């Protein structure tokens, strides 16, 4: 809080405006360089890619298929990709990113998957490892669940090109982390990162392909990527419906609602109760 009649607020506001201008100029320079830079122009080997796609245990939704085709077209272009995939939780954004990662790895490039939380990093690590289990692709994770010694080994292997896909939190933004042949960056839940954090990889290598996944895109990201934004309006048929129950009274609600809800879902999954403490 600033005192009335003082000049502290004016100084803080002036400093913030100058900082905003500096960041805007930096972003303009980054995107100008990307516009002039030749990208990787990835080649798609149809036999291997089709085998990887056929291993997907579910049927792609029309929205997924549209997004995948658009990404493959972007990655085959010499212009660096900058695409946003917008869809609700459970709509299949991760599988779309895996298809892009497969193309990058098959072309000898490394993939970095940036996520905001340790739990999400571990979840993606398990999913990616299971999905690429039948392929000679090394997937690693860097988070607080990994010991410092293991992180150093992963970092060394990453610099030597022995790691194909690395998944991690803000650790991936460290200047000490080196990549031998980084070609694709996937940012999940982009609204959880700052502007400079999201632009870090573009500044690191102007020719990188960028793929952003989000359920709630911030206005700046959506505005910048409207020409390359794929939106999933329809949910997959396999997605379970979430039931929200509002109790009319606290007493007796748990006893009345627990049996029918859990009884209905016990055969196919689990049910959870969230109560106000």
Backbone bond lengths (Angstrom), bond angles and torsions (degrees), N, CA, C in turn:
res aa  C-N    CA-C-N  psi(-1)  N-CA   C-N-CA  omega(-1)  CA-C   N-CA-C  phi
1 X - - - 1.454 - - 1.523 109.16 -
2 X 1.340 115.44 140.97 1.463 121.32 178.14 1.519 109.66 -111.37
3 X 1.312 115.57 147.93 1.460 120.97 179.78 1.523 110.35 -74.20
4 X 1.345 115.22 144.90 1.457 120.50 176.20 1.527 109.60 -65.97
5 X 1.314 115.98 140.01 1.456 120.55 178.93 1.510 113.79 87.17
6 X 1.328 117.78 -8.07 1.457 120.77 179.34 1.524 111.36 -89.16
7 X 1.321 116.08 174.76 1.464 120.83 -179.22 1.528 112.34 -109.85
8 X 1.334 118.11 10.31 1.452 120.95 -178.87 1.531 111.43 -64.99
9 X 1.346 116.38 -42.34 1.457 119.88 -179.24 1.524 110.88 -64.75
10 X 1.299 116.91 -41.74 1.470 120.39 179.73 1.525 111.01 -62.45
11 X 1.330 116.04 -41.63 1.465 119.33 178.86 1.523 111.42 -65.80
12 X 1.338 116.45 -42.25 1.465 120.31 179.91 1.525 111.07 -64.11
13 X 1.337 116.23 -40.72 1.456 120.61 179.81 1.525 111.03 -66.87
14 X 1.319 116.74 -41.37 1.461 120.73 178.62 1.521 111.21 -63.28
15 X 1.322 115.76 -41.60 1.457 120.52 179.76 1.534 110.81 -65.81
16 X 1.340 116.58 -39.27 1.466 120.71 179.00 1.524 111.20 -65.34
17 X 1.320 116.94 -41.36 1.469 120.88 179.22 1.525 110.93 -63.60
18 X 1.333 116.41 -42.05 1.466 120.04 177.65 1.525 110.75 -63.16
19 X 1.331 115.80 -39.18 1.468 120.10 179.31 1.527 111.00 -65.38
20 X 1.331 116.22 -40.58 1.470 121.15 178.66 1.523 110.51 -62.14
21 X 1.306 116.10 -41.97 1.472 120.13 178.98 1.526 111.27 -63.95
22 X 1.324 116.17 -39.20 1.468 119.74 178.49 1.527 111.06 -63.69
23 X 1.338 116.55 -44.33 1.463 120.88 179.71 1.528 110.22 -65.32
24 X 1.340 116.80 -41.22 1.464 120.38 179.45 1.530 111.07 -62.72
25 X 1.327 116.39 -41.01 1.467 119.91 178.54 1.525 110.84 -65.70
26 X 1.332 116.37 -38.11 1.456 120.77 178.91 1.534 110.55 -65.59
27 X 1.336 116.99 -42.77 1.462 120.97 178.80 1.519 111.23 -64.21
28 X 1.327 115.98 -40.90 1.460 120.42 179.29 1.526 110.93 -61.91
29 X 1.326 116.20 -40.78 1.464 120.32 178.75 1.527 111.23 -65.36
30 X 1.354 116.49 -42.20 1.463 120.54 -179.67 1.521 110.76 -61.56
31 X 1.322 117.24 -47.72 1.460 120.58 -176.35 1.526 111.91 -72.91
32 X 1.320 117.28 -28.50 1.465 119.73 174.78 1.525 110.70 -66.08
33 X 1.334 116.13 -41.90 1.465 120.15 178.13 1.525 111.13 -65.71
34 X 1.355 116.59 -38.57 1.462 119.70 178.98 1.528 111.41 -66.17
35 X 1.330 116.44 -34.09 1.462 120.19 -179.99 1.532 111.53 -67.20
36 X 1.328 116.01 -28.83 1.464 120.36 -178.66 1.525 112.46 -94.49
37 X 1.335 116.49 -12.58 1.462 120.81 -173.96 1.524 110.88 -87.30
38 X 1.325 116.03 141.67 1.454 121.60 173.72 1.527 109.41 -81.19
39 X 1.324 116.22 132.41 1.450 120.79 -179.96 1.517 112.68 -84.67
40 X 1.326 115.33 -162.52 1.466 119.84 -175.60 1.522 113.91 -84.54
41 X 1.346 117.40 -26.52 1.469 121.44 -178.27 1.528 110.71 50.72
42 X 1.324 116.20 66.65 1.454 122.21 -176.84 1.528 111.77 -64.69
43 X 1.315 115.04 141.44 1.467 121.15 175.67 1.530 108.81 -96.93
44 X 1.325 116.27 140.02 1.461 121.41 -179.64 1.525 108.95 -103.65
45 X 1.334 115.84 116.07 1.465 120.88 177.05 1.533 106.64 -87.12
46 X 1.327 116.10 105.93 1.462 121.39 -168.12 1.522 113.53 -59.02
47 X 1.329 117.77 -39.44 1.464 120.04 -176.40 1.522 111.60 -63.91
48 X 1.334 116.83 -51.56 1.466 120.65 -179.84 1.527 111.25 -66.27
49 X 1.313 116.27 -43.12 1.468 118.78 -178.59 1.525 110.92 -63.20
50 X 1.310 116.91 -41.83 1.467 119.72 -179.79 1.519 111.07 -65.06
51 X 1.324 116.63 -36.62 1.466 120.34 176.86 1.527 110.78 -64.33
52 X 1.329 116.43 -41.00 1.461 120.47 177.87 1.523 110.27 -66.15
53 X 1.331 117.37 -43.22 1.467 121.15 -179.66 1.521 111.11 -65.07
54 X 1.333 117.15 -38.59 1.468 120.84 -178.86 1.528 111.89 -67.40
55 X 1.326 116.92 -22.17 1.467 120.40 179.65 1.526 112.22 -77.35
56 X 1.322 117.67 -8.21 1.466 121.34 176.92 1.531 108.13 -65.12
57 X 1.330 118.16 121.28 1.467 120.49 -171.92 1.523 115.47 -72.74
58 X 1.338 117.37 -3.35 1.455 120.15 -179.14 1.523 109.82 -124.08
59 X 1.298 115.21 166.93 1.457 120.53 175.53 1.524 109.05 -87.09
60 X 1.324 116.85 131.25 1.457 120.26 -179.58 1.531 110.66 -65.41
61 X 1.320 115.25 140.26 1.460 118.87 173.03 1.526 108.62 -75.76
62 X 1.325 118.33 160.03 1.469 119.58 176.60 1.523 112.89 -55.70
63 X 1.338 116.67 -35.93 1.466 120.26 179.82 1.524 111.24 -68.87
64 X 1.330 116.14 -41.00 1.458 119.54 176.05 1.520 110.99 -60.36
65 X 1.312 116.63 -47.31 1.458 120.93 -177.94 1.520 111.33 -61.92
66 X 1.327 116.52 -40.22 1.469 120.36 178.18 1.522 110.91 -63.31
67 X 1.351 115.79 -43.75 1.468 120.21 179.59 1.521 111.33 -64.81
68 X 1.326 116.66 -42.15 1.465 120.72 -179.59 1.523 110.60 -62.46
69 X 1.325 117.05 -45.57 1.458 120.60 -179.69 1.524 110.81 -63.12
70 X 1.328 117.17 -39.91 1.465 120.34 179.50 1.525 110.86 -65.83
71 X 1.349 117.24 -39.16 1.460 120.76 179.56 1.521 110.96 -67.63
72 X 1.329 117.42 -42.09 1.463 120.42 178.06 1.528 110.53 -61.08
73 X 1.305 116.26 -38.16 1.470 119.97 177.60 1.526 110.69 -66.82
74 X 1.334 116.35 -41.49 1.469 120.11 178.24 1.519 111.33 -63.26
75 X 1.331 116.88 -43.50 1.457 120.68 -176.66 1.523 111.87 -69.94
76 X 1.316 117.06 -26.56 1.464 120.27 177.71 1.520 111.78 -79.25
77 X 1.325 116.54 -14.62 1.465 120.98 -179.66 1.525 110.56 -81.21
78 X 1.331 118.23 147.41 1.473 120.43 176.91 1.523 113.00 -71.76
79 X 1.327 117.17 -11.84 1.462 120.65 178.01 1.530 109.32 -81.20
80 X 1.338 119.31 129.92 1.472 120.71 179.22 1.528 111.75 -55.68
81 X 1.319 116.18 134.11 1.473 121.51 -177.81 1.517 110.74 -77.66
82 X 1.320 115.39 142.58 1.459 122.35 174.65 1.521 107.09 -145.36
83 X 1.323 116.41 81.55 1.467 121.36 -171.34 1.521 111.19 -119.93
84 X 1.339 114.81 145.02 1.455 122.43 177.86 1.524 108.92 -111.81
85 X 1.328 116.54 130.24 1.457 122.25 174.11 1.519 107.13 -107.46
86 X 1.316 116.17 114.60 1.466 121.60 -175.74 1.520 109.65 -112.64
87 X 1.315 116.48 119.94 1.458 121.05 179.02 1.505 110.56 -164.83
88 X 1.314 116.62 154.91 1.459 121.26 -178.17 1.527 110.36 -69.64
89 X 1.316 116.14 169.80 1.455 121.97 178.39 1.532 109.24 -62.31
90 X 1.336 116.30 132.06 1.451 120.27 178.55 1.516 114.58 87.07
91 X 1.327 117.30 6.95 1.468 120.38 -178.00 1.522 112.86 -89.99
92 X 1.333 118.49 -3.60 1.459 120.68 173.53 1.508 115.75 99.38
93 X 1.333 118.19 26.15 1.467 120.44 179.70 1.526 111.26 -68.24
94 X 1.338 116.96 -35.38 1.465 120.06 -177.48 1.519 111.56 -63.12
95 X 1.312 117.58 -41.23 1.461 120.48 178.70 1.524 110.97 -62.73
96 X 1.315 116.95 -37.33 1.462 120.67 177.43 1.526 110.03 -61.81
97 X 1.332 116.32 -43.01 1.474 119.90 178.77 1.521 111.33 -66.94
98 X 1.338 117.40 -32.70 1.462 120.34 178.14 1.524 111.17 -66.69
99 X 1.326 117.26 -36.21 1.465 119.51 177.78 1.532 109.68 -63.60
100 X 1.336 116.09 -42.65 1.467 120.17 178.41 1.521 110.78 -64.92
101 X 1.339 116.95 -41.11 1.466 121.08 179.09 1.520 110.79 -63.15
102 X 1.320 117.38 -38.77 1.464 120.88 179.47 1.525 110.66 -61.99
103 X 1.328 116.62 -44.26 1.469 120.45 179.70 1.530 110.34 -62.14
104 X 1.334 116.74 -43.42 1.465 120.39 -179.12 1.527 111.08 -63.41
105 X 1.327 116.96 -46.32 1.464 120.90 -178.37 1.529 110.62 -65.22
106 X 1.335 117.24 -39.27 1.458 120.40 179.46 1.531 111.81 -64.25
107 X 1.322 116.48 -21.47 1.459 121.27 177.30 1.526 112.25 -96.69
108 X 1.324 116.69 14.58 1.459 120.87 175.25 1.515 114.94 79.65
109 X 1.322 118.06 18.83 1.459 121.57 -179.83 1.527 110.71 -107.53
110 X 1.319 114.69 157.36 1.459 121.08 177.29 1.527 110.11 -94.84
111 X 1.331 115.05 156.32 1.460 121.52 -178.61 1.519 109.09 -125.57
112 X 1.320 116.57 133.79 1.465 122.39 175.18 1.522 108.15 -115.23
113 X 1.334 116.36 128.68 1.467 122.29 178.94 1.523 107.44 -113.94
114 X 1.315 116.55 110.87 1.458 122.49 -176.50 1.522 110.04 -98.83
115 X 1.329 116.31 125.14 1.467 121.94 -179.55 1.525 109.11 -129.79
116 X 1.333 117.89 158.26 1.470 119.23 -173.53 1.525 115.54 -84.96
117 X 1.333 118.66 -21.13 1.462 119.87 -174.68 1.529 111.61 -128.41
118 X 1.320 114.99 157.00 1.457 121.20 179.28 1.526 111.61 -65.46
119 X 1.322 116.79 -41.29 1.461 120.34 -179.47 1.524 111.45 -63.67
120 X 1.323 116.39 -40.62 1.466 119.87 178.64 1.523 110.39 -67.61
121 X 1.316 116.97 -35.69 1.469 120.58 176.99 1.524 110.34 -62.42
122 X 1.325 116.53 -43.50 1.464 120.39 179.30 1.526 111.05 -65.97
123 X 1.328 116.02 -38.84 1.467 120.30 179.00 1.521 110.96 -63.98
124 X 1.318 116.64 -46.23 1.459 120.43 178.25 1.532 110.82 -64.46
125 X 1.310 116.39 -38.32 1.462 119.97 179.32 1.527 110.86 -59.66
126 X 1.323 116.61 -45.83 1.460 120.47 178.83 1.529 110.95 -63.66
127 X 1.325 116.56 -43.58 1.469 120.33 -178.09 1.526 111.55 -66.62
128 X 1.329 116.87 -44.60 1.459 120.26 179.89 1.529 110.53 -65.63
129 X 1.329 116.42 -42.32 1.459 119.60 -178.35 1.527 110.88 -63.87
130 X 1.323 116.47 -41.09 1.462 119.94 178.17 1.527 111.28 -67.23
131 X 1.315 115.97 -39.41 1.480 120.08 -176.94 1.520 111.70 -69.96
132 X 1.333 117.62 -33.35 1.467 121.78 -178.05 1.538 111.89 -100.53
133 X 1.329 116.60 15.63 1.469 119.97 -175.03 1.520 112.70 -62.13
134 X 1.309 118.06 -30.47 1.468 121.57 -177.24 1.528 112.79 -90.70
135 X 1.324 116.65 7.80 1.467 119.93 -177.26 1.527 110.18 -125.01
136 X 1.322 117.92 151.55 1.478 120.56 179.78 1.524 111.46 -76.14
137 X 1.325 115.22 63.51 1.461 122.18 -177.41 1.523 108.44 -123.28
138 X 1.320 116.44 126.35 1.462 120.75 179.38 1.521 110.48 -95.22
139 X 1.313 115.58 121.76 1.466 122.24 179.90 1.521 108.70 -113.59
140 X 1.327 116.74 130.71 1.463 121.50 179.33 1.522 109.82 -131.35
141 X 1.318 115.47 160.87 1.455 121.66 178.28 1.524 109.26 -127.76
142 X 1.321 116.02 143.34 1.458 121.72 177.07 1.522 108.39 -125.76
143 X 1.326 114.76 109.16 1.458 121.28 -179.92 1.517 108.23 -156.86
144 X 1.328 116.52 -176.53 1.469 119.01 -179.03 1.521 111.99 -71.60
145 X 1.348 117.91 -10.38 1.458 120.48 174.18 1.531 111.66 -75.40
146 X 1.327 116.18 -12.74 1.461 121.80 -179.08 1.523 108.46 -102.77
147 X 1.310 117.13 132.67 1.461 121.31 -177.80 1.531 110.44 -66.92
148 X 1.334 117.39 154.99 1.465 120.19 178.15 1.524 113.23 -55.56
149 X 1.324 116.38 -36.66 1.460 119.83 179.20 1.524 110.82 -64.99
150 X 1.333 116.85 -43.84 1.459 120.94 178.51 1.521 111.06 -66.05
151 X 1.326 117.22 -38.79 1.462 120.76 178.80 1.521 111.04 -62.17
152 X 1.335 115.98 -39.48 1.469 119.39 178.82 1.530 110.68 -65.35
153 X 1.323 116.44 -40.57 1.456 119.96 178.43 1.531 111.16 -64.20
154 X 1.335 115.86 -42.02 1.464 120.20 178.36 1.527 110.30 -64.16
155 X 1.329 116.66 -41.74 1.467 120.81 179.79 1.525 111.14 -62.79
156 X 1.325 116.73 -41.64 1.464 120.41 178.25 1.529 111.16 -64.39
157 X 1.329 116.02 -43.68 1.464 120.20 179.20 1.529 110.90 -67.06
158 X 1.326 116.65 -33.01 1.465 120.71 178.18 1.528 110.35 -65.11
159 X 1.324 115.81 -41.69 1.457 120.31 179.26 1.523 112.04 -68.00
160 X 1.336 116.58 -26.59 1.458 120.85 179.54 1.526 112.73 -91.47
161 X 1.330 116.74 -2.25 1.458 120.61 178.42 1.514 114.12 82.99
162 X 1.336 117.76 14.95 1.464 120.83 -178.84 1.527 112.39 -84.17
163 X 1.315 117.08 -16.52 1.464 122.25 177.87 1.522 108.23 -104.20
164 X 1.333 116.54 126.97 1.468 120.71 -178.24 1.518 112.54 -88.92
165 X 1.331 116.47 -42.98 1.463 121.37 -178.32 1.518 108.46 -130.23
166 X 1.314 117.14 125.50 1.457 121.35 177.22 1.526 108.53 -119.98
167 X 1.312 115.35 132.66 1.456 122.26 -178.99 1.517 107.94 -118.58
168 X 1.320 116.93 134.40 1.455 117.85 -178.28 1.510 113.07 -170.45
169 X 1.314 113.84 175.14 1.464 121.00 178.71 1.529 108.54 -92.73
170 X 1.313 117.25 -141.34 1.466 121.13 -176.24 1.525 112.56 -64.71
171 X 1.322 117.31 -10.14 1.466 120.42 176.33 1.524 110.98 -58.57
172 X 1.324 116.85 -33.12 1.466 120.68 -178.99 1.530 112.28 -67.14
173 X 1.328 116.51 -15.15 1.465 120.33 -179.57 1.526 112.01 -90.28
174 X 1.325 116.84 0.91 1.464 120.73 -179.66 1.534 110.70 -67.82
175 X 1.312 115.63 136.07 1.467 120.33 178.73 1.528 111.45 -69.48
176 X 1.330 116.70 -18.02 1.460 120.54 179.79 1.531 112.11 -78.01
177 X 1.330 116.59 -14.70 1.462 120.83 -178.83 1.523 109.48 -85.28
178 X 1.323 116.12 123.60 1.466 121.68 -176.78 1.529 110.20 -114.13
179 X 1.323 114.73 143.89 1.467 121.37 177.83 1.529 108.68 -117.72
180 X 1.311 115.08 140.10 1.457 118.55 178.58 1.523 111.66 -79.95
181 X 1.338 116.42 -42.83 1.462 119.36 -175.84 1.523 110.21 -148.33
182 X 1.327 116.67 60.14 1.463 120.80 -179.67 1.527 109.89 -69.62
183 X 1.335 115.85 127.05 1.462 119.42 -177.72 1.509 114.81 -125.46
184 X 1.342 117.20 -21.83 1.465 121.12 -177.63 1.517 109.74 -142.04
185 X 1.320 115.84 135.81 1.463 122.09 175.66 1.523 108.12 -122.99
186 X 1.327 115.52 128.14 1.463 122.17 176.68 1.524 107.65 -112.38
187 X 1.319 116.88 125.63 1.463 121.82 178.38 1.522 108.40 -114.09
188 X 1.325 115.93 116.93 1.460 120.59 179.88 1.529 109.42 -99.41
189 X 1.325 116.15 142.31 1.466 123.11 -177.16 1.522 110.26 52.98
190 X 1.316 114.98 59.91 1.463 120.74 -172.77 1.523 113.01 -61.42
191 X 1.331 117.97 -23.95 1.465 119.58 -179.03 1.520 112.56 -68.71
192 X 1.338 116.21 -10.75 1.463 119.77 179.26 1.530 112.50 -88.38
193 X 1.331 116.74 -0.94 1.462 120.71 -178.90 1.529 110.11 -115.41
194 X 1.325 114.84 155.10 1.450 120.40 176.89 1.522 111.77 -80.18
195 X 1.315 115.87 169.25 1.465 121.30 -177.73 1.519 110.86 -59.94
196 X 1.317 117.18 -49.71 1.462 120.29 -176.96 1.522 112.31 -67.86
197 X 1.322 116.38 -31.67 1.466 118.73 177.23 1.527 110.70 -65.08
198 X 1.325 116.36 -40.98 1.468 120.11 -179.33 1.525 111.87 -72.93
199 X 1.313 116.67 -26.84 1.459 120.09 -179.32 1.527 112.22 -90.44
200 X 1.332 116.93 -3.54 1.466 120.58 -175.58 1.524 111.76 -57.92
201 X 1.320 116.77 -47.73 1.462 119.86 -176.37 1.529 111.47 -68.19
202 X 1.336 116.73 -34.98 1.472 119.61 177.71 1.521 110.44 -64.06
203 X 1.318 115.81 -36.76 1.455 120.12 178.34 1.523 110.28 -72.50
204 X 1.336 116.38 -33.94 1.459 121.22 -179.53 1.522 110.54 -64.55
205 X 1.339 115.96 -47.21 1.463 121.87 178.92 1.520 108.61 -142.99
206 X 1.315 115.69 113.77 1.460 120.26 -173.86 1.524 113.55 -66.53
207 X 1.328 117.26 -23.88 1.465 120.55 -174.55 1.523 113.50 -88.42
208 X 1.330 118.31 2.77 1.460 121.60 -176.80 1.520 112.29 -63.93
209 X 1.337 116.21 145.88 1.459 121.87 169.50 1.519 107.71 -88.49
210 X 1.330 116.71 132.46 1.458 122.24 -177.57 1.523 109.64 -116.08
211 X 1.328 115.52 132.27 1.461 121.81 177.28 1.523 108.12 -129.76
212 X 1.322 116.35 120.20 1.457 122.09 -176.34 1.517 109.96 -110.90
213 X 1.330 116.56 131.02 1.460 122.40 178.77 1.518 109.02 -112.87
214 X 1.319 117.02 134.09 1.451 119.47 -179.35 1.519 111.01 -161.96
215 X 1.323 114.84 151.48 1.465 120.77 171.55 1.519 110.18 -100.75
216 X 1.332 116.31 -22.81 1.470 121.16 -178.97 1.526 108.91 -135.51
217 X 1.326 118.50 80.29 1.472 119.89 -177.75 1.522 111.65 -67.66
218 X 1.319 115.57 138.74 1.452 118.96 175.35 1.528 108.04 -73.22
219 X 1.332 118.89 154.01 1.476 121.09 -175.12 1.517 114.41 -54.37
220 X 1.334 117.51 -39.02 1.466 119.36 -177.59 1.524 110.74 -63.17
221 X 1.338 116.28 -47.12 1.457 119.65 -179.42 1.519 111.29 -62.74
222 X 1.324 116.55 -44.31 1.458 120.64 -178.84 1.518 111.03 -64.24
223 X 1.329 116.75 -39.88 1.460 120.69 -179.58 1.523 111.51 -66.34
224 X 1.345 116.47 -41.11 1.462 120.59 -177.94 1.521 112.25 -70.94
225 X 1.331 116.92 -24.39 1.461 119.72 -173.73 1.529 113.27 -114.54
226 X 1.326 118.04 15.28 1.456 119.64 -177.62 1.523 111.99 -59.72
227 X 1.316 116.72 -28.36 1.459 119.58 178.34 1.524 111.59 -77.90
228 X 1.303 117.28 -10.51 1.472 120.74 -179.79 1.523 109.68 -143.09
229 X 1.339 115.46 55.12 1.450 121.04 -177.69 1.517 109.69 -120.09
230 X 1.321 116.74 124.48 1.463 121.55 176.88 1.519 108.17 -107.78
231 X 1.336 117.17 125.62 1.452 122.51 -175.77 1.525 109.72 -114.49
232 X 1.333 116.40 134.51 1.461 121.94 178.10 1.530 108.80 -99.14
233 X 1.330 120.09 94.57 1.458 119.79 178.81 1.523 113.53 -82.58
234 X 1.323 118.31 -18.77 1.459 121.76 -175.60 1.518 110.47 -112.14
235 X 1.324 116.27 136.07 1.457 120.68 -179.33 1.520 110.51 -85.70
236 X 1.342 117.88 152.74 1.458 121.11 175.43 1.522 111.14 -64.14
237 X 1.313 115.91 151.09 1.459 119.80 -178.91 1.517 111.83 -64.47
238 X 1.358 117.76 -24.54 1.466 121.36 -176.85 1.516 112.78 -78.94
239 X 1.338 117.91 -10.64 1.458 119.50 -175.52 1.518 110.85 -73.06
240 X 1.322 116.77 130.96 1.450 121.43 -179.65 1.522 110.49 -81.04
241 X 1.304 115.35 146.14 1.457 120.64 179.94 1.528 109.79 -76.82
242 X 1.318 115.24 139.37 1.463 120.80 176.38 1.517 108.64 -94.86
243 X 1.325 117.10 125.54 1.454 121.31 179.99 1.515 109.59 -99.44
244 X 1.317 116.20 131.95 1.464 121.35 176.52 1.529 107.79 -113.61
245 X 1.308 116.85 120.61 1.453 121.86 -178.76 1.515 108.86 -112.84
246 X 1.317 115.08 129.60 1.458 120.24 178.05 1.519 108.67 -108.62
247 X 1.307 118.38 115.43 1.461 120.43 -176.89 1.518 111.78 -71.86
248 X 1.323 114.92 139.30 1.463 118.81 175.68 1.517 110.47 -76.93
249 X 1.332 114.51 -27.63 1.465 119.37 175.45 1.510 107.95 -151.25
250 X 1.296 116.10 152.53 1.466 119.64 -176.44 1.520 111.68 -70.76
251 X 1.323 117.33 -40.15 1.457 121.06 -175.99 1.528 111.22 -72.95
252 X 1.298 115.51 125.94 1.458 120.47 175.03 1.510 115.00 84.94
253 X 1.338 118.44 -10.34 1.481 119.79 -176.86 1.522 112.14 -65.77
254 X 1.332 115.96 -42.46 1.456 119.52 -178.95 1.527 110.54 -61.65
255 X 1.333 117.11 -42.58 1.460 120.26 -177.77 1.531 111.28 -67.07
256 X 1.323 116.84 -36.81 1.461 120.59 -176.79 1.520 112.08 -76.02
257 X 1.352 117.40 -39.92 1.464 120.41 -172.82 1.517 113.50 -89.96
258 X 1.335 117.60 -24.15 1.458 119.97 -173.49 1.523 111.94 -63.88
259 X 1.335 117.66 -45.00 1.459 120.61 -174.65 1.527 113.24 -64.18
260 X 1.356 120.46 -51.64 1.462 118.62 -179.09 1.517 113.80 -66.97
261 X 1.323 118.28 -37.89 1.467 120.20 -177.73 1.516 110.78 -70.01
262 X 1.330 117.93 -51.18 1.458 120.77 -179.03 1.523 111.29 -68.95
263 X 1.318 116.56 -33.25 1.448 118.89 177.78 1.513 111.55 -64.47
264 X 1.327 116.61 -36.45 1.458 121.06 179.74 1.514 112.13 -72.19
265 X 1.328 117.27 -34.54 1.461 120.72 -173.59 1.520 113.41 -97.65
266 X 1.326 118.15 -9.05 1.463 119.76 -173.10 1.517 112.95 -63.22
267 X 1.328 117.49 -27.74 1.459 119.91 -178.06 1.519 112.38 -76.55
268 X 1.328 117.34 -26.14 1.464 120.03 -173.92 1.514 114.01 -117.74
269 X 1.323 118.59 -10.52 1.463 118.34 -177.74 1.517 111.77 -179.24
270 X 1.337 115.25 -149.17 1.458 120.34 -177.95 1.509 109.80 -125.09
271 X 1.326 116.19 160.90 1.459 119.57 174.23 1.523 108.25 -124.59
272 X 1.329 115.89 151.43 1.441 121.50 -176.76 1.525 109.06 -128.92
273 X 1.308 116.06 144.83 1.455 121.92 176.65 1.517 108.57 -114.05
274 X 1.322 115.88 127.66 1.452 121.23 175.81 1.520 108.07 -112.51
275 X 1.297 116.51 121.25 1.458 120.27 -177.73 1.521 109.78 -121.34
276 X 1.311 115.67 154.71 1.468 120.86 178.18 1.521 108.54 -84.46
277 X 1.322 115.77 128.87 1.460 120.02 -178.50 1.531 108.88 -93.51
